[in-house]
């Protein structure tokens, strides 16, 4: 149990003992004490003043005396300032914590078994390669799954591939028109890039044809509708839905090229899935649920035969769930897929990692599933995240101006190479070790920069800024880890276990920071927010560097001090490695 949890528990017990009032530990608010005041943790008293009929100062004095008297192993002293009870945790608590945990590789991840959670992320289209936005999606999904797994949950990682529809047909038509039989193998181009190039070619040709039709006297609306290449794509979609053999063969071939390309990218960035669904298999799902909803009165049918749900009483609007020709819409498919996933995995929570442009869609999805009484409904959670932009602005895939994921990873590794060589500390590395190091630093910088921001916020990604060995970056943390491992390789623990010496202020600050790791991990999982963990690890690395700047480890003033500082160093390295690991980031042993 963390020190904050212990404080909440003993405070609730003390209030019951003193005043006969039953409170739950969750009712107690405990914060880190502000730097200008003496103490480690502060109990906020204002919430109980009226109930206990005590002035804040009187309550603080009585409660502080009770806590310190009855919990000598936990508290050393207290003070009360304007309704805040500041508690100093005893030095023996921190020393015992370090002695117990410094050599524990499982520190921070020993949690009781939790719920079953499904995390769906990535969800690419097979008409183009993965781009910068997909990277934020993949890193968020993978890290949330890893954080939840580390905190005891049974986690299933899934992906839905959008492999059908007009956007796929556009690439197919363009290939027929312009490829002359070329393939990824014949051109040496990675499969997803190869197909994506034809999606861009389609839109270039489409614009050209629209302009020509307008010059011939047609309106823009008519030109967009009548452009031959668009009509060809629409016909191909009809042929696909009819199962026309030559269209199906081309569709399978082009998708296979894309899947091979995706696989290489996923492997490179460390993203994986336990189950992949394909829209071509799931797009007919949900039709039976529409019929069930009509019988239940959840849905209603209009005169033209289309089926709708009226959500105006819930603060939303009316939503189409089946077209008048009997075909389903995306919402219908998502309802059906939610039911299918629940039957297959019986998860308590189903997390969808999808951009914030789909916020409304997921509100409607959850509400419809609840009204239909589906077992999966209450567990639906939309992990909404903001768009990633570059310093130059937004990206547009149709115009070929998106930042390709593979190109960005290559750029990050190249920057990592340049920055590392500038530092000049890797002359004893073999060529293979150097390549692995550049890859670790480049990918670590990319992942950390995209994960350090609250998912709900939009962000600007700057490759150069992300690889700064002295900034709020992954490489700063990686360098700190390598620095600690170098210290540990050179220094030896004293032969016998020694009762550690008194903690100096920065040593205590580092111990306090380390003890917060399990609670931070739980908090990040509960809030579905990896940035909380990223910020914590960065702060831990900063505190360690301050500690090491002030105090020598190898030349400590006594064996007691050397042992204490080695314990602090070893546990810091372990927490950095574990914490970065659940963010999907490797940390090198040396840099």
N, C-alpha and C positions, 0 to 999 in steps of 0.2 A: 504494500500500500504506500502510495506517495506521501511525502510529508504534508502536502496540502490536504489530502484526503484524511490523514491522521488528525490534522488540526481541526478540520470540520467535524470529525467524529467526536473528539474529546471536548470540543466547544459545545456541541449539542448535549453531550452527557453532563457537562458542568452546569449548563442552563437548567437542565432538568433537576439536578441535585440542589442548586441554589434556590430555584423559583418554582419548581414543580410543573414547569411548562414543557410539553413534548414538542421537540423540533426534529426534523430530519436533517442529516448532514448536508443534504443538497440545499437546504434553506439558508445555510451559512455562507456568506460571501467572504472569500479570502483572496487578497491580492499581495503581490510583492510589495514590501515597504518602500516608499519613495526614498531616493538616495539622501535627501536632506534630513531624514529622520533616522534615529537609532532603531535597529530591528531588522528582521529578515522577512517576516510575513505580517500582514495587517488584517485583523478581523474588523469588518465594517459593522458598527453597532446600531446605526440609525433605524434599521428595519425592526428592531426589537424594543426600542425605547417606550413606545406607546403601550405595547402589549404587556411589558414587564413593569410599567409605571415607575421607571427609574430615569434619572438624568443620565446623559451619555457618559459624563465623567464618573459618576457613582457606579454605573453599570460596568464601565471599563475597569475600575479599580477592583471591584468585587470579583469580576470574572477573571481578571488577570491573576489575582492572588490565588484563586481556586485552581486555575490551569497550571501555574508554576508549582504550587504546593503538591498537587496530585500527579504531576507528570514531569518529575525531575530528570528523567532520561531524555525527554524531548525538549523541554524549555529551560533556558538559563535565566531569563529575566523578561520584564515587560515594561512598557510605558504607555500612557494614554494621552493623546493629543486631539482635542476637539472632536470627540466621538469616534476616534479610531484607536483600536487596541493593537499596539505594535508589539510583536513577540519575537524575541531572539532565541533561535534554536540552539540547543547546547552543542558545544564543540564535539563532545563524545558521540553525538548522533552522526555527525558528518564523518568522523574518523571510522566509526563502525561501518557506515555505509560504504566507504572506500575500501576498507579491508575485506568486506563481504563481496563486493561486486567487481573489483578492478580486473579480476582474472576470469570473469564470467562471460563467455562468448554469446550467451543468450540474453544478456541484460537488455531489458526494454521490450522483449518480445515473448515473455512467458505469461500469456493471458488464457483465461478459461475459454472453452469452446463457445463460439458465438453462432449467430444465424447463418443461413445459407444466402449468399448474395451473388447475383448475376450482374456483370458489368459489360455493357455493349459499347464498343467504340470502333473507330476508324471509318467504317461504312463508306468505302470508296465507290466511285463510278468507274466502269470499265472502258470509258472513252478517253481517259487521260491519266497521266502518272500522278503519284502523290505529290502534294505541294506543302508549303509552309503551314497553311491552316491545318492540313492533315497531321503534321508533326505535333502541333499543340494538342490536337485531339488524341493522338496515339499516346503521347507522353502523359497526358492527364488520365486517360483510361487505364493504362498499364500501371501507373503509380498508385492510383486509388485502389486498384485490385490488389497490388502488393501491400499497401498499408493495411487494408482490411484483412488480408491473409495474415500479416504479421501480428495483428491484434486479435487473432483467434477465429476469424470467420472462415467458413467454407466458401471459397470463391470460384465462380465459373466465368471465364472470359469468352465473350462471343463477338461476332462481327456479322453484319448484314451487307452483302455486296450488291450494289445496284447495277445489275448486269443486263437490264432490258429497258426498252423505252426509246423515245425519239432521239435522245442524245447518243445512244449506241448506234442507232441506224445512220446518223449523220457521219460518223467515222467510217461505217461500212460502205456507204454510197461514195464517199470521197476516195476510199481505197479502190473501189471498182473503177472510178473515173481517172485517177491519177497515178496509181501504183505500178501499172504494167507488170503485175505479178510479183512485185518485190515483197520480201519478208524480213523480219528482224535478222534472221540468219544471213540472208543474202546481202543485207546492207550493213551488218555489224552494229545495228542500233538496238538498244535494250527494248524489250517488247512493249512495255507500257508507254515509253517515249515514242516509239514507232507509231502506235495507234493514236496517241495524243496529237502527233503531228498532222494526222489526217483529219482530226476534229477541227484543228485550226484551219487547215486547207478548205474544209467545208465552209466555214464561216467567211473566209476570204472570198471564195467563189460566190457564196450567197449574196454578200454585199455588192459584189460586182454585177451580178445578174439583176438585183433590185435596182441599182442605179441605171442600168441599161433599159429596163422596163419603164422607169420613170422618165428617162429621156425620150422614150418612144411615145410619151403622152399619158401613161397610166398614173394613177394616184399611188402614194407610198403604201397605203394599206393594200391595194390591189396587187402591187408589185411584190410585196412581202408574201402574199398568199399564192401568187401564180408563178413565182420563180421556179424554173424547172428542177433545180437541185433540191429545193424544199419539197416539192411534190414527189420527187423520187424517194426521199427519206420517209415521207408519210406512207407511200405505197409499200415501202420495205417493211415498215412497222405492221401494216395489215398482213403482209405475206408472212412475217414472223409469227404473228398471232394465229395465222392459218396453218402454220407448220410446214411451209413450202420448203422442200428438201434442200435446194441450192442455197436458200437464204439461211437455213438452220446450219448448214455446213460452214458457210462463211462466218456466221455469228460464233460458232464454237471455235473455229480457228483463231479469230481475232481475240476472243476472250482468253484463249489459252496463252496467247502471246502476252497479254496484259498480266495474267496470273503469275506467269514466270517472272515478269518484271517486278510485280508487287512483292513476290516471295524474296527476291534479292534485297529489296529495300527494307522489308520487315526484319530480315536477318541482320542487316547492317545496323539498324537503329534499335534492335533488341525488343521488337514487338511480336507478340504471339497470341494465339487464340486456342481455346479448348474446343470450340465449335464454330463453324462458319455456315451461315445461312445465305441462300442466293434468292434474289427477288424473282428470278425466273421460276423458282420452285414455290414461292410463297404468295405470288401476286393474286392468286385465286382464293386465298384464305379469307375467312371472315364473312363469306356470303351466307353461310348457315346462321351466323350470329345476327345478321340483319333480319333474317326471317324470324329468329327467336325474339329479337327486339320489337318487331312489329306485333307479334302475338302478345307480348308483355305490355305493349303500349308505350314502350320507351321511344320508339320511332313512329313516324307517321308517313303516309304515302300521299303525294300530290296527284292531281288529276292527270298529269303527263306520265305517271308511273314511277317517277323518281322518289327516293326514300330519304327522309331528313330526320334530324333531331332538333328540338327547340330548347336551347340552353339559355334563353333570355332571362329566365327566373334565377339563373345562376350567375348573372352578370356577364354572360358571353352573348353569342348570337345563334342563328340557325345554321346547322352544318349538314351538308350533303354527305350521305353515307353510301348511296347507290344511285348511279345515273339512270335516266329513263330507259336506256337501252339494256339495262341489266348489268352493266359492267361496274366493277368496284373502283373506288378512289383510294388514294394512299391511306386515308384514315381507316378504311375498311380493312386493308391489308395489315396495318399495324395492330388493329384490334385482334385480328386472327393470329398474327405472329406472337402477340403477347400471350394468347391462350395456349398456342403450341409450345412456347418456351416454358410456360408454367407446368404443362403436362410432362414435359421431358425432364425438367430439373427441379420443380417444386421449390423455387427460391422464395425466401421471405421478403427479399427486396430485389427489385430489378432497376438498375441504374442505367440510364441512357446518356451517353456523353455526346451531346449534339450542340451546335452553335446556338447563340441566343436569338437568331432569326426564327428559330422554331419554338420559341417559348409558348406561343399561343397554341400551336399544334399539340404540344404535350399536356397543356392544361385540359384541352378538349379530350385527348386520348384517355387520360386518367378518369375524367368525369364520366365519359361514356362507359368505360369498363366498370366503374363503380355502379352506374345505373343498371348495367346488364347483370350485375352480381357476380362478375368473374373473380375467382379466388386470387388472381394476380393483381387486382386493381389497387388496393391500398398500398402495395409495395412499390408502385411505379414512382420513380424519382428521376427528374430531368436534371442532370448535371450540366447546367447551361454555362457556356463560356463565350467570351468576347472575341471579336475578330483580331487577327494579328496583321498589323500593317508594317510597312517599311518606312524609313525616313522619307522616301520619295512618294509615299501614299498607298492607296489601295491597289489590289491586284485584280486582273480580269483574265479568266482562263480562256474565254472565247478568242481573245485577242493575242493569246500566247504571252501575256505579260506576268503570269504567275511566277513565283519563285519555286522552282522545282526542288523537291526534297533531296534528291540525289546530288544535284549541283550544289545545294546549300551545305550538305554534309561534307562534300569535297572541299568547298571553300573554307569551312570551319577547320578542317584538318590542315589545310595549307596555312591558315593563319596561326594555328597552334604550332606548326613547324617553325614558322618565321619567328614567333615570339619566344619559343623555347631556345632556338639557336642564338637569339640576341642575348639571352641570359647566360649562355655559354657554360652550363653546368652538367652537360650530358656527354662529355668527351669520352667517357669510359663505357658508353653504351654500344652494343653491337648494332648493326644496321636493322636487324629484325626487331630488337628491343626498341629502337628509336621509332620505327613505323608503328609499333603497338602503342607506344607512349603518345605519339601525335594523335592517333585515333582516339585514345582514351581522353585526352585533353579536349580535342575538338568536339567530340560527341558530348562529353561532360559539360562543356560550356554551353552548347546548344540546349541540352535538356534543362540544365539548371536555370538558364535565362528564361525559358518558356514556362517553367514551373514555379518560379519565385514570385510570380504575380498572382493575386487572387483570381481564380478562374472567371469570375463574373466581370472582371474589368477587361476592356480592350487594351491592347498593348502595341508598342512599336518595337520591332526587333532590329537591333543594330549589331551585326556580326563582330565588328571590331571591339565594341564596348563589352561584349559578352566574354571576351578572352582578355581579361585584365588580371594579372596575378596579384594585384593589390586592391581590387574592388569587390563589389557585392556579386561575386561570380563563382562558378563551379571551380575554375582553376585555382582560385585563392584557397578554397577548401581542400582541393586535391593536394596543393603544395603544402598546406598545413599538415595533412595526414602523412605525406612523405617525410616531412621534417621530423615529425614525432617518431616515425618508424626508424629513421636514422639515429635519433637519440637513443631509442631503446636497443638498437643493435650494438651501440658503443658502450652503453652503461649496463652494469649488472646490479640486480637487487642484492641487498645485504644477505649474507648466508643464513642468518636466523631472523625470524619474525620479531620485529621490535615495536614496542608501543610508540606510535608516532608522536611527533612534537606538536606544539601549539600551531594552529592554523593562522597564517598571515592573511590580511584582508583579501588579496587577489587569489590566494589558494582557496579560501572559503567561497569566494565568488564563483570559481571554477567548479567546486564541489556542488554548489547549489545548482548551477547550470546543468551539470551532468545528471543530477537526480531528477530533473524535470523531463528527461527524455521519454520515459514510458507514458507519462501524462500527455505530452505533446503529440506523440504518435496516436494515442486514443482520440485526442481532440481533432487531429487532422482527418482521421477516419470518420468520426462522427459528423464533421462538417463537410466532408467530401472536398477537402481543400489541401492539396499537397503544399501550397505556398507556406502554410504554417510550419510544416516540417523543414522546408528549405530555409526559411528565415531563422528557425531555431538553430540549425546546423551552422549557418553562417555566423550567428552570434556566438555559438560555442567556439568556433575556430578563432574568432576575434578575441574572446576572453583568454583562450589558451596562449595566443601570441603575446598578449599583454603580460600574462603570467611569466612566460618564458623570457621576455625582454627584461623583466625585473629580477628574476631569480634563476640561478644556475641549478641544473639538475646534477650533472656529472661532478661539479665541485661544490655540492651542498655543504653547509657548515657542520653537518653531523650526519651519522648514519640514519638517525630518525628522520631527518629532513629529506635525505636522499630517497629513502623508502617511500615517504609520503608523496614526494613529487613524481617518482616513477609510477606510483599507483594512479595519480592524477593523469599523467601522460598516457599510460596504457589504456585507461578507461576512456579517455578522450578519443584516442585513435579507434577504439572499438565502436564507440557511439557514432563517430563520423562514418566509419565503414558501413555499419548497419543502416544508419539513416540515409546515406547516399545510395546504398544498395536498394532500398525500397522506393527510391526515386528513379531507379534504373540507371544509376551512374556508378561507374567503377572508380576506385581510388587507387593510384599506383603506390607501390612500396617505396619507390624512389623516383626523384625527378631531377 
